[in-house]
Every structure is written in structure tokens, then in C-alpha cells.
């Protein structure tokens, strides 16, 4: 197990280094000067040059990359060009909105998808299965931002059960905060639940065709008994893979939903940083999100290796 973990840690480190290089150089070549944006179009060239010097923008790209990456290793993300506060404070404030939103959406997605996928597999080619597959195909096809606007129109504007957007802050109470995250979580969970349900159905059907399930059926178990006692547990590995990927997506890919509901999360912070040319914020937040994605993948790999030693030997 130890050699396997070391190999995965080396792979994780190399992935982070490669991601940091890509993030830095892609963002650095984006047109637009942060100093000019901050001072306005009518700023004097000397003033712009002085601000560029104070922000460290006149240094070469390799020097700026080294300063940025060494700061990250020390937990120092730099100072925001726009907000004039440490980037770590901005990330900390918004992380506790994006993380609960991602977890909430993932729980909803899993709670919906598991029983739906099992029912579809247990009743293959029945009207229930056909209906479920049709609904899940629709759930995948519908853009989540469009679904989010429908939720706002129905539950916020018509029924007035929820607010149309914004976040009251956790100091207003746990239930008030979760209520504000409910509609965004549903909007994020719908397509993910559709994907997960289809994967669950497919994995279960594949497992039901295995020899050990046929042996269990030959010993007198019904199809439903064989599904619950033998097939379900063995069908979970691809499902866990999708869940891990979905969590990464929900944490890193909620920019549109956070803007639809005016949630001050990491996604909205990145969007504002791009529009304001606050490069240090954009680089740091994107790197943090990439790190979260790679870390989740690492955890899933280790979980697989613990659960099934054959995977550990195959990847060692």
C-alpha cells in the first residue's frame, strides 16, 4: 500500500506543478493591464507605470511565477489588486459558501440518483425504466442555469417560499443559510443526479450479468434478491468514481449558478476577478479549485486501493 500511495503522491505533485504553469501563463497572456483598469482610461502614463511597479507587474514572467508559487507554498496568496486585502481572506470568506453548496448539491444528487438507478435496473425495459431514462436524458440536456431561472420564477416569484438570490451569512443561522442555498443546490444537482442514475443503472445491469450473480440466481434467489445482496455492492465502484468527479465539478464549476443567485462564492469571486483584471485573485482561486479536484481524485484512488487490492496491484 505504501509504494502505491507514494506513487500517487508523486503523480499528484506533478499534476499540481503542471496545472500551476498552465494557469499562470494562460492568465498572464490575457489582454488587459490591471494597472490601467484600476486607474481608468484617463490615467497618466507615469501613474500607471508607478502602479505597475508597486504591484510587481514589471518583473519578468518567470520571476512573477516563482514569487507566486513560493507564496502559495507558504500560504500567502498575495494582496488583491481591487479589494486591497489578502487574497486568503477573500477565499476564506467565500469558501464557506461554495463548499456547503457543493456538498448540499452532491447529497441531493446522490439521494435522488441511487433509488432511481436501482429501480430502473431492477425493472429493465419496463415502462418505469423507459420513463426514468427519458427523464434523466432530459435532465442532462437542460442547462442548469435555465433550470435555475425556472426555480426562481416558481418558488421565489410565484410561491415566495425562497428568496430570489443573495446569501444572508451564516451568522443569520444555519437554517437561514441552507434555505438560501436550496434552490442553487437543486439547480446544480439535477443534471448530476441524471448522470449518476444512468451510471448506476448501467453498472448494476453489467453486474447482474456476472457469473457470481447467475450462480446466486441458480441457488434460488430472485432477481431482486440477487440485486440487493450481491450486485449492488459490486456495482458501486464506477458510481463512486462519478461521485468523486461530480464533487469536484460542483465545487469548481458553479460559477454560472452563483452568478444567477448572486451568491458570494468562489465562482463569483473568479468571475469578478476576471472582469476587474484582478489577476492575483483569479490565479489563486483557480489553483485552489484545481488542487481540490486533484485531491479528490487522489482520495478516490486510495479508497479504491483499500477496498479492492486488485486495483492496487494493477496500478502499482
N, C-alpha and C positions, 0 to 999 in steps of 0.2 A: 504493500500500500504506500509506503514512504517514497520509493522511487517514482511511483505513478504521480503522487502529489507534487514532488519536486519538478517533474517534467511539465505538469500542468501549470505550476507557478512560473516556470521559465517562459512558457508559451504566453501566459497572461502578461508578464512583464514586457515581452517583445511586442505584443499587440498594443499595449499602452504606449510604448515608445513610438511605434508606427502611427498610432492614432494622433498623438500629440504633434508629430511632424506635419501630418496632413492638415489637422485643424489650424495650426499656426500659419502655415504658408498659404492655405486657401483663404483664410480671413485677412491676412496681411496684403494679399494682392487685390482684394475687393476695392473698387474705385471709391474715392471719397477720403477727405482728410479730416480726422476727428477735430483737430485744432480749428480748422476753418469752419466746421459745422458749429462748434461751441461758440465761436466769436461772431458768427454771422458773415454775410456776404460783403458787408462794407468795412470789415476789419482791415486795419493797416497791415501790410506785409511784415513789418518789423514786429508787430504784436503777435501775429500768427507764428513767426519764427521763434519768438521768445517762449510762447506756449508749447510749441513742439519740443523745444529744448527741455523745458521743465517736465514734460510728460515722457521724455526719453525716446521720442519718436525719430530723432535724428541718428540714433545708433544704427549700425548695420543689422540686417535680419538675423544672422547667427547670434549676435550679441543679445538682441532682444529675446530670441528664443531661449538662450541659456539663462537669462535673467528670469524669464517667465517660468521655466521648468524647475529651476532651483527654488524659486519662491513657492511653487506648488508642493515640492517635497518638504518644505519647511512649514507648510500650512498657511503660507502668506500668498493670497490671491491678488494682491495689489490694491490700488485705490481706483474706484470708479471715476472715469472722466466726467460723467454727468452728475452723479449724486454726491461726489466728493466724500464718500465714506468707503471703508474697506469692503471689497467685493465679498469677503467671507460673511459679513453681516447681512448683505443683500441675499446671499444664497441661504443663509441660516433662516432668515425670516420667511422666505418663500418655500424652502424645502418642506416645512411642516404644513404646507397646503398641498403641494404636489404629491408627497409621499402618501398621506392619508387618502387622497383622491385615487391614486393608483391602486392602493390596497383595497379600497372600497369597491372600485370597478372590477378588480380581479375576483373578489369574493362573490359579487353579483354574477359575474360571468361563469364562475365555476358552479355555483349553486343552481343556475339555470341549465347549464350545458350537461352536467353529469346525468341527471334523471332523463333529460330529453334524449341524449345519445343512447342511453341504456334501453329506453322504451323503443326507439327506432330500430336498434339491433335485435331486440327480443321479438319484434313484430315485423320482421323484414318483409318488404313488398306488400304489406297491408296498407289500407287507407291511412292509418295513423302514421306509418313510416313515410309514405308519399307526401302527406301533408307536412310532416316535420321537415323533410328535405326541401320542400318548396319554401317553407317559411325561413329556414336557415339560409337558403340561396338568396332570398330577398334581403335578409339581414346583412349578408356580406355585400350585396350590391348597393344598398342605400348608404350614401355618405353620412358619416356620423354628425357632421356639422348641420346638415339638413334635418336630420332626426332631432338634433338638439333644439333647433328653432321650432319644430313641431311641439316638442315637450314644453318649451317656454310658452307658446301660444295657448296650449291646452291647460297645463297645470298652473302656470303663473298668471296669464292674462285672463283666461276664461274662468277657471275654478278658484284662482287666487290661493292655492294651497302652498305654493312656494314663491319665493322672490324670483324675479327675472334674472338676477345676477348679483355679483358682489359677494363679499365674504365678511361676516361680522367680526371675525377674530375669535380665537379660542378662549379669550378672556370673557366672551359673552356666554360661554358654556359649551360643554361637549355636544349636547343635542342640537343647539343652535348652529354650531359649526357643521355637524353631519347633515343637518337639514339643508344647509346651503350647498353641500357637495352632492346631494342626492341626484338631482337632475343631470349634472355633468357626469356623474358616475354611471347613470343609466345610459346616457348617450355614448359613453366610451365602451360600456360593457356589451351592448347589443351586437356589434359585428364580431367581437371577440368570442361571445357565447355561441354565435352561429358557427364560427370556425371550429371551436372546441367541440361542439356537439357532433359535427361531421367527422372530426378525427376520432372521437370516442366511438361512434358507430362503426367506422371503418376498422378500427383496431379490434373491437370486440368481434366483428364478423370474421376477421382474419384468425383470431384466436379460437373461435368456435370451430374452425376447420382443422385445428391441430390434432395430432394423434392422441394426446392425453385427454382431450375433451371427448373425442369419439370413444375412447376406452371407458370414460366415465358414463357416457350415454349407454354403452353396451352393458354396463353393470346395472342399469335400471334407472339412472337419473333422467328426469325430464330435461328438455332443452333449457327451460328457465332455471332449474336447479343447477345444471352444469354451468350456466352463465354466471350465476351468483357465487357458486362455491369454487369454481376453478378458473373460468375465463376472465372474469373481471379484474382480478389482481394481476394477472399476467398481461393484460391489455393496457396497464396504466403507464408503462414506460414512455411510449410516444406521446401520451396525453400529458405527462409531466414535462416533457420537452416543450410542448406547445405552451403550457402554463408558464414555464420559465421565460420563454420568449415574449409571451404576452405581458408579463410584468415589466420587462424591460421596455417594451413598446409603450405601455401605459404611463410609465414614469417619464420616458424621454419624448414621447410623441403626442403629448396632449396640448401642443401649442394652440391649435385652432380652437379646441373646446374651451381652453382657458380664456381665449380672447372672446369667444361667443358669450361666455358667462361672466366676463370681467373678473376673473379670479386672479389674484396677485401671486401666481405660482412661478415656477422656474421657466415654464414655457413662455409665459407672458413677459418675463424678465428678458429672455433671449430675444423675443420679438421687439421689445422696446430698445434693447441694446443695439440691434441691427439698425433700426430706424434712426437712432441717435448717434450711430457710429461710435458707440462705447465698446471698442474692440476688446478691452481687457475683461469686461463682463461677459461678452459673447464667448471668447476663448475659454474662460474659466468654467462657465456653466456647461458648455458643450463637452468639455473634457470630463467634467464631473459626471455627466449623463453617460458618456461613453464608458467611463470607469464602472458605473453601476451596471451597465449592460454586460460588460466583460466579467464582472464579479459574479453576477447571477449565473452566467454560463459556467463559470468555474464551479460554483456551488452545485449546480445541476450535475456536472460531470462527476464530482466527488460523491454525490448522493447515489448516482448510478453505480459507481465502483463499489460502494458499500453494500448496495442492495444486490448486485449481481457480479460476483468475482470474475465471471467470464468476460465481461466488458473491460475490467481492469487488465486482464491478461492480454486482451486484444489490442488495447491502446498503449500498453507499456512499451 
